[in-house]
């Protein structure tokens, strides 16, 4: 905030306070007009200085950030509050911009890089959950249970299977095409469909508009 902005707030607050004080004085018909004006002016200055802070607090503590809402995506029920929406948005961005949901043609990309991206998504998701406050008690699934399901039911089994196989291939020097390449891509496509469905659910929780556009090029065959 600039000095000019602060000065304007002080002046406006002082003028508003003086006017309000004068009006109150005349309404109650008490003596010591100047005392009322001075006190009201000080109060106006204080109000002018504290307004930005108060407004910031109000924005951060909006009622909607504490209200729980439920949505249902493909039979899965989610519960959302302000903090949960922010975490949902963060996870949605990570999922929607990675190989976890974006298609990769048979002849494109690198299987090792794909595995690394999925592992990073696993780590980021776990970190985001560890840093957030638990969802208030509510019926239905929450961002936490949704994300944990993705970690434990989708990513962990896939990575546990394919990371060791890839490491063995790398140790051979990668002189020949990976014999498991075709099967890896087939199972990756299945994983992508599952994570895309979960990403859409997170998008609903985060109130993302027109979600289809994020997956328009991610049509899986």
Secondary structure, 3 states (H helix, E strand, C coil): CCHHHHHHHHHHHHHHHHHHHHHHHHHHCCCCHHHHHHHHHHHHHHHHHHHHHHHHHHHHCCHHHCCCEEEEECCEEEEECHHHHHHHHHHHHHHHCCCCCCCCCCCCCCHHHHHHHHHHHHHHHHHHHHHCCCCCCCCCEEHHHHHHHHHHHHHHHHHHHHHHHHHHHHHCCCCCCCCCHHHHHHHHHHHHHHHHHHHHHHHHHCCCCCCHHHHCCCCCC
